[in-house]
Amino acid sequence: MVSLKDTVEWKRGMMNIGHRPTFNGEEVSVEVHLFDFSGNLYGQELLVSLVGRIRDERRFDSLEALKEQLARDRESANCLLDEAYKTDEDKINNP
């Protein structure tokens, strides 16, 4: 999962670095999905902060199965981001 900082604020999201095996990808790609964001960021320079890792990349039998897993991944990412930010707040508020 990632936190993404643009010129204004950090945004929650998750990222895949891999071959996209469900789509028979051969080259390594990097894809970032931002939660609750609409807009076009192509061509813009963004800072991506890696916060944690959810699971290994794997091939899914269908697009629907992939979508279902991504929904579970999103829940996991939000829980891990909540914990990461809570830990940072605790460090700031209780040195």
N, C-alpha and C positions, 0 to 999 in steps of 0.2 A: 504494500500500500504506500501511498505517497501523500505528502502535503505539498501543494504547489503555490508558489508565491509569484503573483504578477505585480504590476506596479502599485496595486492598491491593498490587497489582502491575501492571506493564505486560503487556499481552497482544498477541500478534501477530495481524494480520489484514489484510484488504484492503477497499477501499471503492470503490463506484461512485457517481459524481455524474453524473446524466444523465437521459435520457428512457426508458430501458428499451425500446429499439426492437424487440427480439425479441418483446415482449409488447404492442406497439402503444401504449406509454406516450406521453402527450402532455405531461404536466407534469414538471418537473424533480424528481427525488427523490434522496435521499442514503441509501445502504444500506451498512452496515458488516457484514462477515462476519469473525467471530473464529475463528482456528484453534484446534482442540482445546479448545473451550469448550462446555459445556452449561449452560443456565440461562436465566432470563428477565430481561432488562435493560430491558424496555419501561417507560417512565416514570421511569427513573433518569437522573440527570445524570452524564455521562461526559466525560472529556477525551480528545479524539482528536488525535493528532499526525501530521501528514502528513510522510512520510519520502521519498517518491519517486513517480514516475508510470511505469506499465507500458505502457499503450497507449490508443489512442482507443476510444471506444465504437462498436460496430457491431451491425448486425442479423445474427442467425444463422438459418439455414434450419430448425433444429429445436432442441428442448430438449436433445437428446443432444449436438449440436454445441456448444451453449453450455456444457454441463457439461464437455466435453472441453477447451474453451478455458479455463474457470475453473480446471481442474486444472493446466494449464500456467501460468496466471497465478499460482497459489499457489506453484509452484516458483520462478518469477521473483521473487515478493514475498519469499520466504524468503531467496533469494540476496542480494537488495538489502538486506534487513534485516540479514543477517549482515554484509555489508560496512559498512553504516552503523554498526552497533554496534562492529565491529572498529575502525573509524576513530575513534570516540569513545574506546574503550579506549586506542588508541595515543596520542591527545592527552592523556589523563589520565596514562598511565604514562610518556610521553616528552614532557614539555612543551617 
